[in-house]
Amino acid sequence: MNHVPVRLATALMITACLLTGCSGQTGIKALDRDATPEDALPAFVTVPDPANRDTARLLATRDGVRYFIAESDDSKTACLAVVPPGDSPGWHSGCGQNTGPGKILELQGAGGATASLLADDSDLGKLESGWTQLTDNILVPNP
């Protein structure tokens, strides 16, 4: 019995995965731009492991609330930090796996500050109604 075709097919599939990235993970494109001073997370905000604080970018501000995202060095984990105005202790953050289109995580913090972090290329038509899109990656509930 000759196993050469099976071995060749397996080798081709592995090569294709390595060249194209099997996971479908590409990171969040909004983090590709150079950081500005506004992108710096306030010193009192901590970023959960394995996120890299240096990747943080301010993506939106609404009613004084700032929405930052960051990711791990391998781009497989994405994090959202919701920071109310001032030095409020009401900030909150969380992380989730960024494995492709769809919701990475939904945060619910003190004072009703809720937000969802979406992966790039998410289909907003499939998301629940009652949300407002602040950016390609951030949704907040309608007021």
Order of alpha helices (4+ residues) and beta strands (2+ residues): alpha-beta-beta-beta-beta-beta-beta-beta-beta
